[in-house]
Amino acid sequence: MYSLTDQVRRCSRSVGGQIAEAWAKRRYVKHFVSKLTDADAEQNETQHWIETASDCNYLNANETTALLRRCEEIGRLLGGMMEKADQFCSENLNVIRDEAAEFFSMVIRDGDQ
């Protein structure tokens, strides 16, 4: 049971890690899609281990269904991102897409407290 729990944790956490790597590689559409494909593979592995946990009676039917639905939704979202990868990727990542944040600095002079 503990080994199975560890496996589910590792592959499910890897989904987010692969998405983060994809985002870092979004300059190149093919690399972006490759990393998202890896994330989807980890999501599929997570489904497998959830089904295994269910077969071992570690999860009841409701828990299994709820977890598998979440995995399937993540798979659909990843599939959508892969299909529309060009909308996420850009040749020029130096372009600021959001409005610049307003920052202020406080100057402390000698003797000021």
Secondary structure, DSSP 8 states (H G I E B T S, - for coil): -HHHHHHHHHHHHHHHHHHHHHHHTTTSHHHHHHHHHHHHHHHHHHHHHHHHHHHTTSS-HHHHHHHHHHHHHHHHHHHHHHHTHHHH--S-TTS--S-----------TT--
